[in-house]
Amino acid sequence: MDLGIRGRVALVSASSRGLGRAIATELGAAGVRLVLCARDEGALQRTAADIVRETGADVDAIPADLSKREDVQRLLQTVLERLEHVDILVTNAGGPPSGPFESLDADAWDTAYRLTLQSAVELTRGLLPEMKRRRWGRILNVTSITVKQPVENLMLSNSLRAAVTGFARTLANEVAPYGITVNNLLPGYTGTDRVLHLAEATSRRDGVSIEEVQSRIESQIPMGRMGEPAEFAALAAFLASERASYITAQSIAVDGGWIRGLY
Ligand code: NAD
């Protein structure tokens, strides 16, 4: 399928590995010019080189810590200086720490707010004016299945991703007249470092092996296995495409059937 986005410009935040990297690779393969960001410059440059080799895309890699507002502003300034605009914004960030309410102090909430909600809001604020002027844009927020069915022990993620969902749902109507769509992508359990770290934390907490934790997770997934990052990225590429021009304000899961609700 021709996605109709060859030559478009995408910023994919938190993209040195995992889901962000998979989305960037999929968009690069569709002929999109890419801007990647993550904290670790070395890892970021290696990922950028891999994506250039795999897809032939033009790739800029800009280090930034998304939990720091000044880094987000510097990232925006650099992107706009180099490329003048971004057509496709994918807001992604590392997941906030796991833990129940009483393990999290005010600083943990503050950092999680900056990482999960504020980074998505500020990236959108910086890039929206040019999308409106050009009357075309795609804003995709990577959230989680936790927005439809909260997961035990993920207090910060359960709370702040709901805020991103409210932000996106409200923004979608405000920008629809400009040909800009706003959608949320909800990863289920997908084989990345994040899932491994969460499984390690559960294994320590419950005194069981990591394999046991993983098989417990897989037993709750109708597909009987975790997803692959590329399976998640396929949805991102479609929603970013010209073909998805009438799909907005949606929260769509890629979870192998894990969410038990009707929507
Ligand atoms: P990951 O840990 O594999 O990758 C996270 C990426 O974010 C890396 O590139 C890392 O360098 C970058 N990053 C982390 N903190 C950052 C910061 N402060 N500033 C800039 N970059 C930063 O995680 P993932 O599995 O790819 O998950 C991506 C998002 O999706 C996370 O928010 C995660 O919680 C969420 N999620 C993942 C799953 C899953 O099963 N993988 C499920 C639900 C939700």
py3Dmol code that shows the C-alpha trace and the ligand (Angstrom):
import py3Dmol

protein = """\
ATOM      1  CA  MET A   1       0.000   0.000   0.000  1.00  0.00           C
ATOM      2  CA  ASP A   2       1.367   3.442  -0.878  1.00  0.00           C
ATOM      3  CA  LEU A   3       1.032   5.470   2.316  1.00  0.00           C
ATOM      4  CA  GLY A   4       1.251   8.737   0.386  1.00  0.00           C
ATOM      5  CA  ILE A   5       3.707  10.349   2.815  1.00  0.00           C
ATOM      6  CA  ARG A   6       6.962  10.175   0.856  1.00  0.00           C
ATOM      7  CA  GLY A   7       8.877  13.416   1.500  1.00  0.00           C
ATOM      8  CA  ARG A   8       6.952  14.293   4.675  1.00  0.00           C
ATOM      9  CA  VAL A   9       8.949  15.158   7.818  1.00  0.00           C
ATOM     10  CA  ALA A  10       8.444  13.242  11.082  1.00  0.00           C
ATOM     11  CA  LEU A  11       9.737  13.821  14.595  1.00  0.00           C
ATOM     12  CA  VAL A  12       9.627  10.611  16.625  1.00  0.00           C
ATOM     13  CA  SER A  13      10.590  11.271  20.235  1.00  0.00           C
ATOM     14  CA  ALA A  14      12.296   8.646  22.432  1.00  0.00           C
ATOM     15  CA  SER A  15      13.362   6.644  19.401  1.00  0.00           C
ATOM     16  CA  SER A  16      16.782   5.122  20.109  1.00  0.00           C
ATOM     17  CA  ARG A  17      15.137   1.752  20.809  1.00  0.00           C
ATOM     18  CA  GLY A  18      11.851  -0.057  21.378  1.00  0.00           C
ATOM     19  CA  LEU A  19       8.569   1.225  20.009  1.00  0.00           C
ATOM     20  CA  GLY A  20       9.887   4.664  19.004  1.00  0.00           C
ATOM     21  CA  ARG A  21      12.673   3.111  16.973  1.00  0.00           C
ATOM     22  CA  ALA A  22      10.231   0.695  15.301  1.00  0.00           C
ATOM     23  CA  ILE A  23       7.912   3.578  14.339  1.00  0.00           C
ATOM     24  CA  ALA A  24      10.816   5.611  12.956  1.00  0.00           C
ATOM     25  CA  THR A  25      11.977   2.616  10.895  1.00  0.00           C
ATOM     26  CA  GLU A  26       8.490   2.047   9.472  1.00  0.00           C
ATOM     27  CA  LEU A  27       8.097   5.742   8.562  1.00  0.00           C
ATOM     28  CA  GLY A  28      11.605   5.823   7.072  1.00  0.00           C
ATOM     29  CA  ALA A  29      10.674   2.851   4.869  1.00  0.00           C
ATOM     30  CA  ALA A  30       7.649   4.869   3.661  1.00  0.00           C
ATOM     31  CA  GLY A  31       9.990   7.612   2.438  1.00  0.00           C
ATOM     32  CA  VAL A  32       9.553   9.996   5.382  1.00  0.00           C
ATOM     33  CA  ARG A  33      12.419  12.260   6.468  1.00  0.00           C
ATOM     34  CA  LEU A  34      13.121  11.556  10.130  1.00  0.00           C
ATOM     35  CA  VAL A  35      14.161  13.364  13.278  1.00  0.00           C
ATOM     36  CA  LEU A  36      15.000  11.052  16.177  1.00  0.00           C
ATOM     37  CA  CYS A  37      15.636  11.952  19.791  1.00  0.00           C
ATOM     38  CA  ALA A  38      16.670  10.238  23.029  1.00  0.00           C
ATOM     39  CA  ARG A  39      18.987  11.051  25.950  1.00  0.00           C
ATOM     40  CA  ASP A  40      22.014   8.922  25.072  1.00  0.00           C
ATOM     41  CA  GLU A  41      23.771  10.465  22.064  1.00  0.00           C
ATOM     42  CA  GLY A  42      25.852   7.356  21.284  1.00  0.00           C
ATOM     43  CA  ALA A  43      22.834   5.016  21.230  1.00  0.00           C
ATOM     44  CA  LEU A  44      20.887   7.568  19.212  1.00  0.00           C
ATOM     45  CA  GLN A  45      23.605   7.910  16.563  1.00  0.00           C
ATOM     46  CA  ARG A  46      23.892   4.118  16.253  1.00  0.00           C
ATOM     47  CA  THR A  47      20.121   3.819  15.765  1.00  0.00           C
ATOM     48  CA  ALA A  48      20.141   6.635  13.214  1.00  0.00           C
ATOM     49  CA  ALA A  49      22.911   4.889  11.244  1.00  0.00           C
ATOM     50  CA  ASP A  50      20.977   1.572  11.348  1.00  0.00           C
ATOM     51  CA  ILE A  51      17.785   3.229  10.071  1.00  0.00           C
ATOM     52  CA  VAL A  52      19.649   4.982   7.248  1.00  0.00           C
ATOM     53  CA  ARG A  53      21.153   1.632   6.259  1.00  0.00           C
ATOM     54  CA  GLU A  54      17.837  -0.255   6.498  1.00  0.00           C
ATOM     55  CA  THR A  55      15.533   2.276   4.842  1.00  0.00           C
ATOM     56  CA  GLY A  56      17.656   4.827   2.985  1.00  0.00           C
ATOM     57  CA  ALA A  57      15.807   7.618   4.845  1.00  0.00           C
ATOM     58  CA  ASP A  58      17.340  11.005   5.664  1.00  0.00           C
ATOM     59  CA  VAL A  59      17.749  11.039   9.436  1.00  0.00           C
ATOM     60  CA  ASP A  60      18.627  13.759  11.962  1.00  0.00           C
ATOM     61  CA  ALA A  61      19.399  12.648  15.521  1.00  0.00           C
ATOM     62  CA  ILE A  62      19.102  15.230  18.306  1.00  0.00           C
ATOM     63  CA  PRO A  63      19.852  14.270  21.919  1.00  0.00           C
ATOM     64  CA  ALA A  64      17.279  15.484  24.457  1.00  0.00           C
ATOM     65  CA  ASP A  65      15.925  14.470  27.843  1.00  0.00           C
ATOM     66  CA  LEU A  66      12.156  14.716  27.465  1.00  0.00           C
ATOM     67  CA  SER A  67      11.658  15.138  31.210  1.00  0.00           C
ATOM     68  CA  LYS A  68      13.527  18.480  30.987  1.00  0.00           C
ATOM     69  CA  ARG A  69      11.539  21.350  29.571  1.00  0.00           C
ATOM     70  CA  GLU A  70      14.670  23.213  28.413  1.00  0.00           C
ATOM     71  CA  ASP A  71      15.784  20.127  26.434  1.00  0.00           C
ATOM     72  CA  VAL A  72      12.376  19.910  24.752  1.00  0.00           C
ATOM     73  CA  GLN A  73      12.604  23.607  23.814  1.00  0.00           C
ATOM     74  CA  ARG A  74      16.136  23.131  22.437  1.00  0.00           C
ATOM     75  CA  LEU A  75      14.973  20.096  20.457  1.00  0.00           C
ATOM     76  CA  LEU A  76      12.125  22.112  18.930  1.00  0.00           C
ATOM     77  CA  GLN A  77      14.391  25.034  18.103  1.00  0.00           C
ATOM     78  CA  THR A  78      16.948  22.758  16.402  1.00  0.00           C
ATOM     79  CA  VAL A  79      14.289  20.918  14.395  1.00  0.00           C
ATOM     80  CA  LEU A  80      12.657  24.130  13.195  1.00  0.00           C
ATOM     81  CA  GLU A  81      16.014  25.715  12.313  1.00  0.00           C
ATOM     82  CA  ARG A  82      17.049  22.670  10.277  1.00  0.00           C
ATOM     83  CA  LEU A  83      13.746  21.633   8.673  1.00  0.00           C
ATOM     84  CA  GLU A  84      11.345  24.561   9.188  1.00  0.00           C
ATOM     85  CA  HIS A  85       8.401  22.306   9.942  1.00  0.00           C
ATOM     86  CA  VAL A  86       7.305  18.826  10.976  1.00  0.00           C
ATOM     87  CA  ASP A  87       4.307  17.077   9.347  1.00  0.00           C
ATOM     88  CA  ILE A  88       4.127  13.994  11.563  1.00  0.00           C
ATOM     89  CA  LEU A  89       4.725  14.257  15.304  1.00  0.00           C
ATOM     90  CA  VAL A  90       4.975  11.023  17.287  1.00  0.00           C
ATOM     91  CA  THR A  91       5.101  11.771  21.009  1.00  0.00           C
ATOM     92  CA  ASN A  92       6.732   8.888  22.825  1.00  0.00           C
ATOM     93  CA  ALA A  93       8.816   8.774  26.005  1.00  0.00           C
ATOM     94  CA  GLY A  94      10.286   6.258  28.373  1.00  0.00           C
ATOM     95  CA  GLY A  95       7.707   4.751  30.692  1.00  0.00           C
ATOM     96  CA  PRO A  96       7.450   6.231  34.193  1.00  0.00           C
ATOM     97  CA  PRO A  97       8.617   3.980  37.075  1.00  0.00           C
ATOM     98  CA  SER A  98       6.301   1.259  38.315  1.00  0.00           C
ATOM     99  CA  GLY A  99       5.052   1.066  41.903  1.00  0.00           C
ATOM    100  CA  PRO A 100       1.944   1.506  44.027  1.00  0.00           C
ATOM    101  CA  PHE A 101       0.750   4.889  45.343  1.00  0.00           C
ATOM    102  CA  GLU A 102       2.591   4.773  48.677  1.00  0.00           C
ATOM    103  CA  SER A 103       5.975   4.118  47.024  1.00  0.00           C
ATOM    104  CA  LEU A 104       5.823   7.355  45.003  1.00  0.00           C
ATOM    105  CA  ASP A 105       6.743  10.743  46.443  1.00  0.00           C
ATOM    106  CA  ALA A 106       5.872  14.182  45.077  1.00  0.00           C
ATOM    107  CA  ASP A 107       9.102  14.343  43.049  1.00  0.00           C
ATOM    108  CA  ALA A 108       8.268  11.047  41.311  1.00  0.00           C
ATOM    109  CA  TRP A 109       4.883  12.484  40.288  1.00  0.00           C
ATOM    110  CA  ASP A 110       6.504  15.702  39.126  1.00  0.00           C
ATOM    111  CA  THR A 111       9.089  13.923  36.954  1.00  0.00           C
ATOM    112  CA  ALA A 112       6.457  11.588  35.508  1.00  0.00           C
ATOM    113  CA  TYR A 113       4.236  14.570  34.684  1.00  0.00           C
ATOM    114  CA  ARG A 114       7.081  16.279  32.822  1.00  0.00           C
ATOM    115  CA  LEU A 115       8.081  13.111  30.962  1.00  0.00           C
ATOM    116  CA  THR A 116       4.645  11.816  30.012  1.00  0.00           C
ATOM    117  CA  LEU A 117       2.275  14.775  29.705  1.00  0.00           C
ATOM    118  CA  GLN A 118       4.343  17.951  29.495  1.00  0.00           C
ATOM    119  CA  SER A 119       6.680  16.639  26.768  1.00  0.00           C
ATOM    120  CA  ALA A 120       3.691  15.703  24.564  1.00  0.00           C
ATOM    121  CA  VAL A 121       2.029  19.079  25.179  1.00  0.00           C
ATOM    122  CA  GLU A 122       5.178  21.124  24.542  1.00  0.00           C
ATOM    123  CA  LEU A 123       6.178  19.236  21.387  1.00  0.00           C
ATOM    124  CA  THR A 124       2.666  19.776  20.074  1.00  0.00           C
ATOM    125  CA  ARG A 125       2.722  23.467  21.024  1.00  0.00           C
ATOM    126  CA  GLY A 126       5.996  23.964  19.143  1.00  0.00           C
ATOM    127  CA  LEU A 127       5.009  22.154  15.941  1.00  0.00           C
ATOM    128  CA  LEU A 128       1.297  22.892  15.594  1.00  0.00           C
ATOM    129  CA  PRO A 129       1.551  26.408  14.087  1.00  0.00           C
ATOM    130  CA  GLU A 130       3.347  25.168  10.929  1.00  0.00           C
ATOM    131  CA  MET A 131       0.981  22.180  10.608  1.00  0.00           C
ATOM    132  CA  LYS A 132      -1.963  24.596  10.724  1.00  0.00           C
ATOM    133  CA  ARG A 133      -0.330  26.925   8.217  1.00  0.00           C
ATOM    134  CA  ARG A 134       0.275  24.016   5.819  1.00  0.00           C
ATOM    135  CA  ARG A 135      -3.168  22.574   6.553  1.00  0.00           C
ATOM    136  CA  TRP A 136      -1.819  19.065   7.051  1.00  0.00           C
ATOM    137  CA  GLY A 137      -0.593  17.236  10.108  1.00  0.00           C
ATOM    138  CA  ARG A 138      -0.539  13.980  12.036  1.00  0.00           C
ATOM    139  CA  ILE A 139      -0.108  13.888  15.795  1.00  0.00           C
ATOM    140  CA  LEU A 140       0.289  10.410  17.288  1.00  0.00           C
ATOM    141  CA  ASN A 141       0.732   9.900  21.014  1.00  0.00           C
ATOM    142  CA  VAL A 142       2.114   6.608  22.275  1.00  0.00           C
ATOM    143  CA  THR A 143       0.134   5.903  25.464  1.00  0.00           C
ATOM    144  CA  SER A 144      -0.769   2.424  26.729  1.00  0.00           C
ATOM    145  CA  ILE A 145      -3.486  -0.180  27.141  1.00  0.00           C
ATOM    146  CA  THR A 146      -3.616   1.144  30.723  1.00  0.00           C
ATOM    147  CA  VAL A 147      -5.892   3.977  29.527  1.00  0.00           C
ATOM    148  CA  LYS A 148      -8.638   1.414  28.873  1.00  0.00           C
ATOM    149  CA  GLN A 149      -7.820  -1.113  31.574  1.00  0.00           C
ATOM    150  CA  PRO A 150      -5.422   0.105  34.302  1.00  0.00           C
ATOM    151  CA  VAL A 151      -2.611  -2.275  35.186  1.00  0.00           C
ATOM    152  CA  GLU A 152      -1.850  -3.029  38.834  1.00  0.00           C
ATOM    153  CA  ASN A 153       1.328  -1.415  40.207  1.00  0.00           C
ATOM    154  CA  LEU A 154       1.546   1.149  37.353  1.00  0.00           C
ATOM    155  CA  MET A 155       0.102   4.106  39.304  1.00  0.00           C
ATOM    156  CA  LEU A 156       2.025   6.801  37.389  1.00  0.00           C
ATOM    157  CA  SER A 157       1.404   5.355  33.942  1.00  0.00           C
ATOM    158  CA  ASN A 158      -2.294   4.680  34.650  1.00  0.00           C
ATOM    159  CA  SER A 159      -2.795   8.277  35.846  1.00  0.00           C
ATOM    160  CA  LEU A 160      -0.729  10.365  33.429  1.00  0.00           C
ATOM    161  CA  ARG A 161      -1.600   8.548  30.222  1.00  0.00           C
ATOM    162  CA  ALA A 162      -5.253   9.229  30.980  1.00  0.00           C
ATOM    163  CA  ALA A 163      -4.292  12.930  31.007  1.00  0.00           C
ATOM    164  CA  VAL A 164      -2.586  12.597  27.602  1.00  0.00           C
ATOM    165  CA  THR A 165      -5.764  10.950  26.301  1.00  0.00           C
ATOM    166  CA  GLY A 166      -7.909  13.857  27.505  1.00  0.00           C
ATOM    167  CA  PHE A 167      -5.466  16.346  25.964  1.00  0.00           C
ATOM    168  CA  ALA A 168      -5.496  14.542  22.616  1.00  0.00           C
ATOM    169  CA  ARG A 169      -9.258  14.077  22.502  1.00  0.00           C
ATOM    170  CA  THR A 170      -9.797  17.793  23.108  1.00  0.00           C
ATOM    171  CA  LEU A 171      -7.080  18.915  20.687  1.00  0.00           C
ATOM    172  CA  ALA A 172      -8.406  16.671  17.906  1.00  0.00           C
ATOM    173  CA  ASN A 173     -11.587  18.746  17.563  1.00  0.00           C
ATOM    174  CA  GLU A 174      -9.708  22.054  17.741  1.00  0.00           C
ATOM    175  CA  VAL A 175      -7.361  21.186  14.864  1.00  0.00           C
ATOM    176  CA  ALA A 176      -9.608  19.019  12.655  1.00  0.00           C
ATOM    177  CA  PRO A 177     -10.566  21.993  10.438  1.00  0.00           C
ATOM    178  CA  TYR A 178      -6.891  22.324   9.466  1.00  0.00           C
ATOM    179  CA  GLY A 179      -6.536  18.762   8.138  1.00  0.00           C
ATOM    180  CA  ILE A 180      -4.660  17.682  11.237  1.00  0.00           C
ATOM    181  CA  THR A 181      -5.505  14.376  12.906  1.00  0.00           C
ATOM    182  CA  VAL A 182      -4.706  13.482  16.514  1.00  0.00           C
ATOM    183  CA  ASN A 183      -4.743   9.857  17.621  1.00  0.00           C
ATOM    184  CA  ASN A 184      -3.375   7.735  20.442  1.00  0.00           C
ATOM    185  CA  LEU A 185      -1.601   4.420  19.962  1.00  0.00           C
ATOM    186  CA  LEU A 186      -2.014   1.981  22.835  1.00  0.00           C
ATOM    187  CA  PRO A 187       0.718  -0.640  23.002  1.00  0.00           C
ATOM    188  CA  GLY A 188      -0.112  -3.873  24.761  1.00  0.00           C
ATOM    189  CA  TYR A 189       2.691  -6.097  26.032  1.00  0.00           C
ATOM    190  CA  THR A 190       5.338  -5.748  23.344  1.00  0.00           C
ATOM    191  CA  GLY A 191       8.819  -7.247  23.375  1.00  0.00           C
ATOM    192  CA  THR A 192      11.058  -4.279  24.286  1.00  0.00           C
ATOM    193  CA  ASP A 193      13.497  -3.378  27.098  1.00  0.00           C
ATOM    194  CA  ARG A 194      10.630  -1.665  28.962  1.00  0.00           C
ATOM    195  CA  VAL A 195       8.677  -4.905  29.273  1.00  0.00           C
ATOM    196  CA  LEU A 196      11.812  -6.762  30.363  1.00  0.00           C
ATOM    197  CA  HIS A 197      12.506  -4.172  33.106  1.00  0.00           C
ATOM    198  CA  LEU A 198       8.905  -4.356  34.355  1.00  0.00           C
ATOM    199  CA  ALA A 199       9.102  -8.163  34.362  1.00  0.00           C
ATOM    200  CA  GLU A 200      12.359  -7.976  36.368  1.00  0.00           C
ATOM    201  CA  ALA A 201      10.692  -5.656  38.912  1.00  0.00           C
ATOM    202  CA  THR A 202       7.714  -8.030  39.267  1.00  0.00           C
ATOM    203  CA  SER A 203      10.032 -11.030  39.542  1.00  0.00           C
ATOM    204  CA  ARG A 204      11.916  -9.344  42.448  1.00  0.00           C
ATOM    205  CA  ARG A 205       8.678  -8.245  44.133  1.00  0.00           C
ATOM    206  CA  ASP A 206       6.946 -11.643  43.909  1.00  0.00           C
ATOM    207  CA  GLY A 207      10.039 -13.859  44.262  1.00  0.00           C
ATOM    208  CA  VAL A 208       9.392 -15.749  41.016  1.00  0.00           C
ATOM    209  CA  SER A 209      11.499 -16.171  37.874  1.00  0.00           C
ATOM    210  CA  ILE A 210      11.308 -13.746  34.946  1.00  0.00           C
ATOM    211  CA  GLU A 211      10.115 -16.636  32.750  1.00  0.00           C
ATOM    212  CA  GLU A 212       7.234 -17.194  35.195  1.00  0.00           C
ATOM    213  CA  VAL A 213       6.301 -13.489  35.042  1.00  0.00           C
ATOM    214  CA  GLN A 214       6.403 -13.548  31.235  1.00  0.00           C
ATOM    215  CA  SER A 215       4.276 -16.668  30.998  1.00  0.00           C
ATOM    216  CA  ARG A 216       1.745 -15.143  33.427  1.00  0.00           C
ATOM    217  CA  ILE A 217       1.514 -12.114  31.098  1.00  0.00           C
ATOM    218  CA  GLU A 218       1.202 -14.273  27.988  1.00  0.00           C
ATOM    219  CA  SER A 219      -1.580 -16.311  29.581  1.00  0.00           C
ATOM    220  CA  GLN A 220      -3.692 -13.112  29.718  1.00  0.00           C
ATOM    221  CA  ILE A 221      -3.201 -12.351  26.013  1.00  0.00           C
ATOM    222  CA  PRO A 222      -5.671 -14.093  23.696  1.00  0.00           C
ATOM    223  CA  MET A 223      -2.953 -14.289  21.008  1.00  0.00           C
ATOM    224  CA  GLY A 224      -0.837 -16.195  23.554  1.00  0.00           C
ATOM    225  CA  ARG A 225       2.293 -14.114  22.958  1.00  0.00           C
ATOM    226  CA  MET A 226       3.670 -10.603  23.307  1.00  0.00           C
ATOM    227  CA  GLY A 227       3.631  -8.308  20.301  1.00  0.00           C
ATOM    228  CA  GLU A 228       6.601  -7.369  18.139  1.00  0.00           C
ATOM    229  CA  PRO A 229       7.574  -3.678  17.926  1.00  0.00           C
ATOM    230  CA  ALA A 230       7.063  -3.835  14.144  1.00  0.00           C
ATOM    231  CA  GLU A 231       3.446  -4.992  14.633  1.00  0.00           C
ATOM    232  CA  PHE A 232       2.831  -1.867  16.709  1.00  0.00           C
ATOM    233  CA  ALA A 233       4.687   0.405  14.290  1.00  0.00           C
ATOM    234  CA  ALA A 234       2.503  -0.755  11.384  1.00  0.00           C
ATOM    235  CA  LEU A 235      -0.489   1.005  12.990  1.00  0.00           C
ATOM    236  CA  ALA A 236       1.553   4.166  13.510  1.00  0.00           C
ATOM    237  CA  ALA A 237       2.569   4.248   9.855  1.00  0.00           C
ATOM    238  CA  PHE A 238      -1.032   3.804   8.726  1.00  0.00           C
ATOM    239  CA  LEU A 239      -2.375   6.533  11.029  1.00  0.00           C
ATOM    240  CA  ALA A 240       0.411   8.838   9.841  1.00  0.00           C
ATOM    241  CA  SER A 241      -0.500   8.158   6.231  1.00  0.00           C
ATOM    242  CA  GLU A 242      -2.589  10.017   3.690  1.00  0.00           C
ATOM    243  CA  ARG A 243      -4.956   7.016   3.759  1.00  0.00           C
ATOM    244  CA  ALA A 244      -5.928   7.770   7.396  1.00  0.00           C
ATOM    245  CA  SER A 245      -7.081  11.324   6.655  1.00  0.00           C
ATOM    246  CA  TYR A 246     -10.550  10.854   8.228  1.00  0.00           C
ATOM    247  CA  ILE A 247      -9.446   8.987  11.360  1.00  0.00           C
ATOM    248  CA  THR A 248      -9.024  11.316  14.315  1.00  0.00           C
ATOM    249  CA  ALA A 249      -9.616  11.457  18.093  1.00  0.00           C
ATOM    250  CA  GLN A 250      -9.135   7.692  18.432  1.00  0.00           C
ATOM    251  CA  SER A 251      -7.272   5.562  20.949  1.00  0.00           C
ATOM    252  CA  ILE A 252      -6.360   2.328  19.203  1.00  0.00           C
ATOM    253  CA  ALA A 253      -4.741  -0.654  20.925  1.00  0.00           C
ATOM    254  CA  VAL A 254      -2.284  -3.135  19.444  1.00  0.00           C
ATOM    255  CA  ASP A 255      -2.543  -5.713  22.197  1.00  0.00           C
ATOM    256  CA  GLY A 256      -3.333  -9.179  20.820  1.00  0.00           C
ATOM    257  CA  GLY A 257      -6.811  -8.897  22.389  1.00  0.00           C
ATOM    258  CA  TRP A 258      -5.619  -8.131  25.966  1.00  0.00           C
ATOM    259  CA  ILE A 259      -8.185  -5.377  26.723  1.00  0.00           C
ATOM    260  CA  ARG A 260     -11.381  -7.074  27.816  1.00  0.00           C
ATOM    261  CA  GLY A 261     -13.760  -4.122  27.219  1.00  0.00           C
ATOM    262  CA  LEU A 262     -15.945  -3.484  24.183  1.00  0.00           C
ATOM    263  CA  TYR A 263     -14.093  -0.324  23.053  1.00  0.00           C
TER     264      TYR A 263
END
"""
ligand_1 = """\
44
NAD
P 11.917 1.254 25.847
O 12.396 1.371 27.256
O 12.283 0.036 25.062
O 12.385 2.511 24.986
C 12.174 3.793 25.494
C 12.846 4.837 24.623
O 12.674 6.076 25.285
C 14.337 4.644 24.448
O 14.713 5.081 23.167
C 14.920 5.575 25.520
O 16.219 5.989 25.214
C 13.935 6.713 25.448
N 13.823 7.520 26.658
C 13.579 7.079 27.905
N 13.519 8.123 28.758
C 13.748 9.239 28.016
C 13.839 10.622 28.336
N 13.710 11.075 29.583
N 14.102 11.488 27.337
C 14.257 11.035 26.070
N 14.180 9.751 25.713
C 13.938 8.856 26.682
O 10.333 1.423 25.949
P 9.201 0.999 24.900
O 8.734 -0.364 25.230
O 9.644 1.323 23.533
O 8.009 1.956 25.359
C 7.740 3.216 24.800
C 6.570 3.802 25.566
O 5.435 2.932 25.449
C 6.864 3.921 27.066
O 6.275 5.071 27.565
C 6.200 2.677 27.621
O 5.857 2.804 28.985
C 4.977 2.579 26.726
N 4.418 1.226 26.731
C 5.168 0.181 26.344
C 4.614 -1.092 26.367
C 5.409 -2.297 25.968
O 4.928 -3.410 26.176
N 6.585 -2.159 25.388
C 3.286 -1.272 26.785
C 2.540 -0.165 27.150
C 3.124 1.092 27.122
"""
view = py3Dmol.view(width=600, height=400)
view.addModel(protein, "pdb")
view.setStyle({"model": 0}, {"cartoon": {"style": "trace"}})
view.addModel(ligand_1, "xyz")
view.setStyle({"model": 1}, {"stick": {}})
view.zoomTo()
view.show()
